Amino acid sequence: MDDRYDPQVIEAKWQQEWAARRIDRTDTDPKKPKFYALSMFPYPSGNLHMGHVRNYTITDVIARCRRMQGYRVLHPMGWDAFGLPAENAAIERGIHPRVWTQQNIGQMRQELQRLGLSYDWEREVTTCSPDYYRWTQWLFLEFFEAGLAYQKEAAVNWDPVDQTVLANEQVDSEGRSWRSGALVERRLLKQWFLKITAYAEELLNDLEQLTGWPERVKLMQANWIGKSTGAYLEFPVVGSGEKIPVFTTRPDTVYGVTYVVLAPEHPLTLKVTTSRRRKVVEAFIASVQQESELERTAGDRPKRGVATGGKA
């Protein structure tokens, strides 16, 4: 034997052998214990990078270990294939988003297979395929009929060039869109929400059942759920039938209140603004709308605001 390792020959040979034997296919023997090994599905951008390799190698090691321990392992791969990048790439190239996306999936699937990762490719899913999203649509209707999906207005990051909403992570430190480079605006738009708060208490209580989880991770989850105990108060607006609702964990300090703050996007902000203060308030709102969410919530920045002229 040649003592030199030649991956182009050796790995290709054995990957073909494994594929022919279907050794990564999900075992359906009900006598064996089940194990589900799942990594996040990648967005099909066209090529893998080392972050992909690191992430999927870890899960692959776990999946292989469990198979050797006698588990029937489900280890699938899929593609998080819906999204603005596919639309933008298609516009730039003058091709249909499906064509561009499927080409990228083919390229990345080939690269994953060359890495020798033990996926059950018979369980592959693609989120932009009708045979997948028919179920997400069905789930949404179930949520809607149960009162768990609802619409309301909320402030969002708006890209005026791409004409789309951006996540906070898609806005750079200068308040510009990471794709188009446009200055991001803050807008009030009606959106769909899922009422996850209906399960907050249950989720919080069940954190104690996560045996083996690091305490710091459970604490992060508890903080994310964010339960707090306090009182709901209302401040009547002078000369108006409007009331400003407030939740506080310290109702005993209410008699020390010196002013009430409304967010620039709050529906009452302009309602409580007097005519003499309107131009100043509108100018302030416009300036704040040019800031990113990270800028607005940064803890090291001094608080800013203007008087509305209204009284509570």
C-alpha positions, 0 to 999 in steps of 0.5 A: 500500500501507498503510505501517502493519503490521497483524499481525491481517490480514497474519499471518493471511493468510499463515499460511493461505497457508502452511498451504494449501501445506503448506510446513512439511511434512517433505520426504521427498526422500532426496537431501537431507540430514536435519535434526531440529529439536526443542524440549522439548514443553510441558506443556498448562497452557492458555496459552503464556507468554513463556518458551515464545515465546522457546524455540520462536522460537529453534528455529524460526529454526534450522529455517527456516534449514536449510530454506533451505539445502536440508535436509529438516527434521523440526520437530515439536510435541508435548505432555508431557501426563502428570502430577499437575497434570492430575489435580489440575485435574480434581479441582478442576473435577470433570471428566475429566483427558482433557477438561481436557488436550485443551481446553488442547492445543487452546488452546495449539496455536492460540496456537502457530499464531498465532505462525507457527512452522513446525511440521509439525503432521502429526507432532504427538504427545501423550504421554497418547495410547495411540498414543504411550505404547504405544511407551514401554511397549514400550521399558520392557519391552525395558529390563526384559527386558535387565536395565536396569529394576529396583526398589529402595527409595529416599528420596523427597519425599512429599506427604501431601495429594496422596499423591504423590512430588515432585521436589526442585524441587517443594519450597519453601525451607520444606520445603512442597509447591509445590502443596498447601502441606503439609509434605513428608515423606521416605519410603522407597518401592520405585521403578523405576530405569533402569540408566543406570550401565551406560553411564557409561563409554561416555557419558564416552568419547563426550564427546570426540566432541562437536565444537563443544560448549563445554568447560564443558558437556562438563565439566558432563556429565562431572561429572554422570556422576561417575566416580571411582576408588577402593576398596570397603571394609567396616566390620564392626559390633561384636557383629553379622554386619552390615557397613557398605559404603563407597566411598572415593577415598582408601583410604590414609586408612582408618586415620585414621577416627574415626567412620562416618556412616549416613544416617537412611534407611539400612537399618542405622541402627536395626539398629546403634542400641542400646536406650539410644539408640533414642529419641534416634535415632528423634527425630532421624530424624523431624526430618530427614524434615521437611527438604527435599533442598535443606536437607539437602544445603546446603553452608553448613549445619553437619553434624548427627547423633547417636550410635547407640551402635553400634560398627564 
